[in-house]
Amino acid sequence: MGTKEAVGFEEEELLELEMILVDEDRDAALDFLKRAVWKKVEQARRGRLKGHLDSGATDPVRAFQKEQREK
């Protein structure tokens, strides 16, 4: 299964998306995907990769598993 990303939208973006759907405007839909959705997905990926590689923090899943085994 692939990676999952969640993106949030401002009220203005939700209204724009609703107008695109009501108007069935394919050009505006593609523009919205590129500008609003894909841009946020890329930002989330960059943020996650940077945080994971550069944080120096321990793996929270492994820490939890180790804690559970010790109980």
ZAMAR-430471 format. One record per atom (N, C-alpha, C): residue in three letters; x, y, z. Coordinates in steps of 0.1 Angstrom, whole numbers, plus 5000, padded with zeros to 4 digits. Atoms other than C-alpha are relative to their C-alpha. Layout:
LONU kero u v w
LONU ALA X Y Z
...
This chain:
LONU kero u v w
LONU MET 5008 4988 5000
LONU MET 5000 5000 5000
LONU MET 5009 5012 5000
LONU GLY 4992 4988 5002
LONU GLY 5012 5035 4992
LONU GLY 5000 5009 5013
LONU THR 5000 4990 4990
LONU THR 5020 5064 5014
LONU THR 4987 5008 5001
LONU LYS 5012 4992 4998
LONU LYS 4991 5084 5028
LONU LYS 5004 5014 5004
LONU GLU 4998 4986 4996
LONU GLU 4991 5122 5031
LONU GLU 4986 5006 5003
LONU ALA 5012 4993 4997
LONU ALA 4965 5144 5047
LONU ALA 5003 5015 4998
LONU VAL 4998 4986 5002
LONU VAL 4961 5180 5036
LONU VAL 4988 5008 5006
LONU GLY 5010 4992 4995
LONU GLY 4941 5208 5052
LONU GLY 4997 5012 4990
LONU PHE 5004 4989 5009
LONU PHE 4922 5235 5033
LONU PHE 4995 5012 5008
LONU GLU 5006 4988 4995
LONU GLU 4914 5271 5042
LONU GLU 4986 5001 4995
LONU GLU 5014 4998 5004
LONU GLU 4878 5282 5040
LONU GLU 4999 5004 4986
LONU GLU 5000 4995 5014
LONU GLU 4885 5301 5008
LONU GLU 5003 4989 4990
LONU GLU 4997 5011 5009
LONU GLU 4900 5270 4992
LONU GLU 4988 4990 4999
LONU LEU 5011 5009 5001
LONU LEU 4870 5249 5001
LONU LEU 4989 5006 4992
LONU LEU 5010 4993 5008
LONU LEU 4847 5275 4986
LONU LEU 5004 4999 4985
LONU GLU 4995 5001 5014
LONU GLU 4868 5275 4954
LONU GLU 4998 4986 4995
LONU LEU 5002 5014 5004
LONU LEU 4867 5237 4953
LONU LEU 4985 4997 4997
LONU GLU 5014 5001 5002
LONU GLU 4829 5238 4957
LONU GLU 4995 5006 4987
LONU MET 5003 4993 5013
LONU MET 4826 5263 4928
LONU MET 5004 4992 4988
LONU ILE 4994 5008 5011
LONU ILE 4848 5241 4906
LONU ILE 4991 4988 4997
LONU LEU 5009 5012 5001
LONU LEU 4826 5211 4913
LONU LEU 4986 5003 4994
LONU VAL 5013 4996 5005
LONU VAL 4793 5229 4907
LONU VAL 5001 5004 4985
LONU ASP 4998 4995 5014
LONU ASP 4806 5245 4875
LONU ASP 5005 4989 4991
LONU GLU 4993 5011 5007
LONU GLU 4823 5212 4864
LONU GLU 5011 5006 4991
LONU ASP 4989 4994 5007
LONU ASP 4853 5233 4853
LONU ASP 5013 4992 5001
LONU ARG 4988 5009 5000
LONU ARG 4880 5209 4843
LONU ARG 5013 5008 5001
LONU ASP 4987 4992 5000
LONU ASP 4907 5236 4837
LONU ASP 5002 5005 5014
LONU ALA 4998 4994 4986
LONU ALA 4901 5252 4871
LONU ALA 5003 4988 5010
LONU ALA 4997 5011 4991
LONU ALA 4901 5217 4887
LONU ALA 5015 4996 4999
LONU LEU 4986 5003 5001
LONU LEU 4935 5209 4873
LONU LEU 5009 5011 5006
LONU ASP 4993 4989 4994
LONU ASP 4948 5243 4883
LONU ASP 5000 4999 5016
LONU PHE 5002 5001 4985
LONU PHE 4934 5238 4919
LONU PHE 5009 4988 5005
LONU LEU 4992 5012 4995
LONU LEU 4951 5203 4921
LONU LEU 5014 5004 5000
LONU LYS 4986 4996 5001
LONU LYS 4984 5217 4910
LONU LYS 5004 5010 5011
LONU ARG 4997 4989 4992
LONU ARG 4983 5248 4931
LONU ARG 4997 4997 5015
LONU ALA 5004 5002 4986
LONU ALA 4964 5238 4963
LONU ALA 5003 4986 5005
LONU VAL 4998 5013 4995
LONU VAL 4966 5201 4966
LONU VAL 5014 4995 4999
LONU TRP 4986 5006 5002
LONU TRP 4999 5189 4951
LONU TRP 5010 5008 5008
LONU LYS 4990 4991 4993
LONU LYS 5018 5219 4966
LONU LYS 5000 4996 5015
LONU LYS 5001 5003 4986
LONU LYS 5006 5209 5001
LONU LYS 5005 4986 5002
LONU VAL 4995 5013 4999
LONU VAL 5014 5172 4995
LONU VAL 5015 5000 4999
LONU GLU 4986 4999 5001
LONU GLU 5049 5181 4984
LONU GLU 5006 5006 5013
LONU GLN 4995 4993 4987
LONU GLN 5054 5204 5015
LONU GLN 4999 4990 5011
LONU ALA 5001 5010 4989
LONU ALA 5042 5176 5038
LONU ALA 5011 4989 4998
LONU ARG 4989 5010 5002
LONU ARG 5066 5151 5022
LONU ARG 5014 5006 5004
LONU ARG 4987 4994 4996
LONU ARG 5095 5175 5025
LONU ARG 5002 5002 5015
LONU GLY 4999 4998 4985
LONU GLY 5087 5183 5061
LONU GLY 5002 4987 5007
LONU ARG 4999 5013 4994
LONU ARG 5083 5147 5070
LONU ARG 5014 4994 4998
LONU LEU 4987 5005 5003
LONU LEU 5115 5136 5053
LONU LEU 5011 5008 5008
LONU LYS 4990 4992 4993
LONU LYS 5135 5165 5068
LONU LYS 5000 4997 5015
LONU GLY 5002 5003 4985
LONU GLY 5121 5158 5103
LONU GLY 5006 4986 5003
LONU HIS 4996 5014 4998
LONU HIS 5128 5121 5100
LONU HIS 5015 4998 4999
LONU LEU 4986 5001 5002
LONU LEU 5163 5124 5087
LONU LEU 5009 5009 5009
LONU ASP 4992 4991 4994
LONU ASP 5175 5154 5105
LONU ASP 4997 5002 5015
LONU SER 5004 4997 4986
LONU SER 5158 5153 5139
LONU SER 5009 4993 5010
LONU GLY 4992 5007 4991
LONU GLY 5181 5127 5155
LONU GLY 4992 4994 5011
LONU ALA 5009 5006 4989
LONU ALA 5151 5115 5176
LONU ALA 5000 4985 4998
LONU THR 5001 5014 5001
LONU THR 5146 5079 5183
LONU THR 4987 4997 4993
LONU ASP 5012 5005 5007
LONU ASP 5120 5059 5164
LONU ASP 4989 4998 5011
LONU PRO 5011 5001 4989
LONU PRO 5087 5063 5185
LONU PRO 4994 4986 4999
LONU VAL 5006 5013 5001
LONU VAL 5073 5030 5172
LONU VAL 5009 4989 5007
LONU ARG 4991 5009 4993
LONU ARG 5104 5010 5183
LONU ARG 5000 5002 5015
LONU ALA 5000 4997 4986
LONU ALA 5104 5028 5216
LONU ALA 4988 4995 5007
LONU PHE 5012 5005 4994
LONU PHE 5068 5019 5222
LONU PHE 5000 4985 5001
LONU GLN 4999 5015 5000
LONU GLN 5074 4982 5212
LONU GLN 5009 4995 5011
LONU LYS 4990 5004 4989
LONU LYS 5104 4980 5235
LONU LYS 4993 5001 5014
LONU GLU 5006 4997 4988
LONU GLU 5084 4995 5263
LONU GLU 4989 4989 5003
LONU GLN 5011 5010 4999
LONU GLN 5055 4970 5257
LONU GLN 5006 4986 5004
LONU ARG 4994 5013 4997
LONU ARG 5079 4940 5258
LONU ARG 5006 4999 5014
LONU GLU 4995 5000 4987
LONU GLU 5094 4951 5290
LONU GLU 4990 4999 5011
LONU LYS 5011 5001 4990
LONU LYS 5060 4951 5308
LONU LYS 4997 4986 5004
